[in-house]
Amino acid sequence: MITIKGINPEMIANNLEPFEPTHPGELLKDEIECRGISQKKLADDMGVSYVILNDMVNCKRAVNPKYALLFEAALGIPAHILAGMQSDYDMITAKRTPSFIEKLKKVRKVAAVL
């Protein structure tokens, strides 16, 4: 978190969380459409299941490191960008899950006593 003396950290742009986290599938979908490639053809070229690729592109499945490397080889999008987007997406989603929020509160209470 960036801090600047006299400024509320929540008002610094780099500290803000997006309202809707961006799943890496959104970037992949835009790239595939922009290049005019069909998902079926891309899946065949990558040697992967069309169903799995389609789930990733439609933000229904996480882009794991192996797939990130395959997308890098096929589309030239750096794997670390896709992996980072997925990590950010997972972190924001987890922090907004009500049951997990409650669990975090309980752990923080216990940790505060220690």
N, C-alpha and C positions, 0 to 999 in steps of 0.2 A: 504494500500500500504506500502510495506517495503521500508525504506530509509536507505542508508548507506552513510555517509559523503564521498564525493569525487567520488561517483559512480552514473552514470545515472540510475534513478529508472526503466527506460524502459529496462535496461540490466540485471535486477535481475530476475532470473527464476520464482520466486513466483509471480511476478507482470505481467507476460506474459499471454495474453489470447490465447487460442488455435485457430489455423487457422479454424478448424471446431469444433464447440461445440458438446459435446457428449450428445445425447438424452438418457434418461434412458432405452428406448426401446432396444438400442443396447446391454446393459448389460443383460436385460431380455432375449433377443433372444439367446445370447450366453449361458446363464444358462439353458434355456429350451432345446436347442440343445445338450448341454453337458450331460444333464441328460436323453436324449432320450425320452422326454415327448412330446406328440403332443399338439399343441395349443388347439385343440378341447377338449382333455381330461382335460387339465389344466383349461380351461374355465368352463367345467362341474363341476370339483372338487371345483372351487372357487365360483360357483353359479353365474357366470356373462355371459354376451353375448360374444360369440365367435368373432363377428365382432368388438366389442369394444376392446377386448384383442388383436386381430390381428392388429388393427390400432395402438395400443400402442407399440406393439412389432416391428412394421414396421415404427415407428417414425412419424406416421401421426396424432397422438392424444397425448395430454399431459397425464402424469401419475399424477392423482390427489391424495390428501392424503388418501382417502378411498381405492383407488386401491393399493396405496403403502402399506397400512396396510394389504390388502388381499394378495399381493405378499409376504410380510414378513411372513404371516402365512403359505402360501403354499410353498414358496421356501427358507425361512430363510434369505433372503436378508433384512437387516435392513431398515425399512420404511424411516428413516431419510436420509439414503444414497440416495434412489430413489428420495425423495422430494428435497433434495439438488441438485442433478443432474438436475432435472427438472427446479428448480429455476435458476441455473447457465445457463442452455440452453436458457431459456426464456429471461434472462437478456442480454446475448450476442446477441441473435437474435434481440431483440428490439433495442439495441444500433447500430445495423448494418442495420436497416430498413431506407431507404432514407427519407421517409416522416416524420418519427419520429426524425431523426437527425435534420431536418429543424425545427421541433417544439422545440426541445431542444435548438437550437441556438437562436430562438426567445425568449424563456423564459429566457435564460442566459443574453440576452441583456437587457431585462426588469429588471431582478434582479440586474444587474450591476449598473443601474441607481438609484435604491433604496438606 
